[in-house]
Amino acid sequence: MNSPDGYDHTPAGAVATDLILAVFRLNGGLLRAGDELIADLNLTSARWQVLGAIGMAGEPQPVANLARVMGLTRQAVQRVANELESEGFVAYTANPHHRRAKLVVLTERGTRTIRAAAKRQSPWINELVAGLPIRDIRCALRVARALDVRLNAEARMSSVRPAG
């Protein structure tokens, strides 16, 4: 299928391109909505995302592990974690497996804040998806996960290929 950019896409490639563009737009909207939902908690969507990853990990993790789970760079997560630490949302503790890679843990303030954010998120998301068939939501989730798996597999393969 010939696209306006002059490249030939298969029908699936053309639809996937439209999907990716929609995901980019959706991401921007989610970041804006998240920022509004939790602004008075002294959070941004980025801070909320990192706090959530720490909370969902179930046990203290180094920043590199959190970044991997989140699909972000270690440096980006480190910057946000440092901000959160300076404001008392998280603390760093010694890592028995690695001297330099400290573990990140929620403080009492961080735990209270992530719970407050979650209390707001539930009614917000329920309203957002009201009227959408759950089978469609599940289908979108399956496609997003499958694309993520393929992207990560491709990234791993390209990192082990010889240059050249």
N, C-alpha and C positions, 0 to 999 in steps of 0.2 A: 504494500500500500504506500503510495507516494505521499509524503507529508510536506507541509509548507517549508520545512527546513531543507528539503531536497534529499533527504535520506529515505530509503525504502524500509518500511516496517512490515512485518507480517501482521495479519489482523490482530493477533494476540499482543504483539509488540506495540501496535498503535494504541490499543485499549490500555495496556500497562503503562504507557507513557502518560496517557490522560489520568490514570489512577495515581501515578507518582506526582503529577502536578496538583491533583486534588489533595493528596496527602500533605504536600508542602503548604498549601493554603490552609488546610485543616490544622496543621501544626501551629501556624501563626495565630489562628483563632483560639486554639487551646491555650497557648501561652498567654494571650491577652486575657482570656476568661479566667485562667488560673491566677494571674496576677491580681485581677480585680477581686476574686473570691477570697484571697488570703492576705491582701495588702495590710490590713490592720494587725496581722499576726507578726509583722516585720519579716515577711517572707516574699520571695518572688517565685515564679514557677521553677526556676533553676534550683533555688534553695529547697523548695518543696520536693522536687524530684530527688535530690541528693538525700535529704532527710528520710524520704520514703524508702529509698534503696537501703539505707542504713537500718531502718526499722524492720524492713522485710527480710533482711539477711539472716535474722535470727541469732546471730552471734557477731562479735566484733570482727571487722574485716579491714584489710589494708585498702587504701584508696585505689590501687591498681585493680583489685578484684571488683570493687564497686563500679569503677569505670567500665570494665569489661562487661559486666551484667547490664549496665545502662547503655552500652553501645557508644560511649563517649571516650575522649582522650583522657589519659591519666591527669594531664596538666589542667584540663578544664575542671575536672572533679576536684582536684587538689586545691585550685583557687577558691571554689565555692566552699569546700570543707574548711579551709583556713578562715574564711569569712564567718562561717557558722561557729567555728571554735572561738573566734575573737568575741563573739556575741553570746557565748554561753549555751548554744544549742547542742554542741557536740564537744567531746574531749578526745584527746589522743592518749592511748595507753601503750605500754611496751608490748612488742610482738615477740613471743618466745621463739618464733621460727626465723625471724629476720631482724637484725639489730636496727637497721635504718628505716624499714617500712613499718611505721607505727600503725596500730589498729585504731579505727574510729568507732566511737560509741556514742549513743545518745545520752545526753544529760537529762536530769529531771525536767528542765525547761524544754529541751528538745522533744521529750516524750509527750509532755502536755501539749506542745504546739502541734505535733503531728496528729495527735488525737483530735484536737480542735479543727484542724484542716480536714480530717477524714469525716467529721460530723457534718461539715458543710458540703463536702464532695458528694455524699450519698444522695441527698435530695436534688442537688444540681444535676447529677448524671441521670437520675431517674426521670427528671423532667425533660432533659435533652433527648433521651431516646424514646420517650412516650410515643406510642403509635408506630414505631419501627418494628417490623417482625423480627423476633429473636433469631429466627433461622438466617435472616440476612445479616444480622450482627455477627452471628457465629461464622458465617461464610466469609465476611470481611476479615475476621480474626484469623481464620485459617489461611487466607491468602496473604495477609500481612506476615504471619509467622513463616510461611513457606518462602516468601521473598527474602525475609531476614536470614533464614537458614542458607539459602542460595548465595546471598551476598557475603555472608561470613565464610562460607566454604570457598568462594572465589577469592576473597581477601587472603585466606590462609594459603591457598594455592599460589597466588601471585607473590606472596612473601617468601616462598621456598623455591620459586623458579630462579634459575641462574639468569643474571642480567645478560641481555644481549642480542 
